[in-house]
Amino acid sequence: MACQRGICCSGHLATGHHPAQHCICRTTLVPKLPTTILPSDFRPIAVSKEGSRLLTRFLSQRWSHLCFTTHDQFGFQERDGTEEATSFLHGILWHAISAPRSISVAVLDMAKAFDSVNHGTLLRAAETNGSPPFLLNLLASSYS
């Protein structure tokens, strides 16, 4: 079965097309509060089909060779970015306290960051960073 999925994903990569049925997710509304009244009281969690997640993993592995990131980037890495970022911040703060010096920290609320990114902007950034046309077509079909 895993081999069949791998062949299917390779076919999607070869054609540069992500079938629409793989873009459909099951969404569950998880309450943020004990008593929920408004739609904003829920957090939507979308779970995609296994084939789509497998294709995403393949793309991530292939894409990582094209788009280089710095060692201090914690997101979109195959590691526990949250743990590393927390430890890194703890070390910086500990150093600032032990050796009296000032320090500035910026904290960003990423709750809606990816909901607000224009898909065209993502595609242009991928193209600018050297993504091959077949990968761009596959990305575009995922967002359409």
Protein Blocks (a to p, Z undefined) as FASTA:
>chain_A
ZZmmmmmmmmmmmnopacfklmpccdddddfbfbdfbfmlpccdddddfklmmmmmmmmm
mmmmmmccdfkbcghpacdfklmmmmmmmmmmmmmmmmgcddddddddfklmmmmpcfkl
mmmmmmmnopafklmmmmmmmmZZ
